[in-house]
Amino acid sequence: MKRLPRILITDDDPAILKFVRANLKVEGYDILTATDGVEALKVFESEMPDLVILDIVMPNVDGFEVCQQLRGWSKVPIIMLSARGYQEDKVKCLSLGADDYISKPFGIEELIARVKAVMRRTYHQDKSDRPALCCYDLVIDFARHRVTRDGREIDLTGTEFRLISYLANNTDRILTTDQILKTVWGEEYSGESHLLHVNIGRLRQKLEDDARNPRYILTKPGIGYMMPRCQELNETFPPLAS
């Protein structure tokens, strides 16, 4: 029997835990809970959930630290929660590798929509028979969901791979911020430009020699982003460097 998608909710407020747990169970998810960062890490290691909903302000170990530790060894999607709602908190969460951020208080419909969107783009990757593309020394292999540079694989999250794939599928074409958000994140993310800007920054840190002078992902001020023209690779995907 196929198991239900498993979500770990971490919050030190029992009322929020109960409320979110009840509503997500109705949506067909198996729910795990933790009340602080230390417990969250233990539960994650033993249960390996498919998604983590993580409050920022918690005793012992806060959400920032938990997110950073998880990203050291897992690509699990993470949605951060915070009552503070500061823009710098959003940027920090996304920079640490979180997939999304929701400010408290939030409506349960909004949370459910975000959970479904994150799960959809993480676990329902489209299969592609398109040949791999090469941009300078960067190779995007759509069939294997893999990106390499000089033969070395670059560790990308699911969202980062969808982002670089969309740009690569539209090389030499300027894509607007809203076009990218709606395609990569979903219709419900229209206008949330900070998500795109932070993820572009993270991608550049992983791909570029100098993220301030990028070769692969170019900014078109006031419009959006583009990749320079790529070439199709008709031969077998090159082996990874040792």
PyMOL commands that set and color helices and strands:
alter all, ss='L'
color gray80, all
select helices_A, chain A and resi 14-26+37-47+63-71+87-96+108-123+158-168+177-185+187-189+193-207
alter helices_A, ss='H'
color red, helices_A
select strands_A, chain A and resi 6-10+30-34+51-55+78-82+100-103+132-135+138-141+146-149+152-153+175-176+218-220+224-226+231-233
alter strands_A, ss='S'
color yellow, strands_A
deselect
rebuild
show_as cartoon
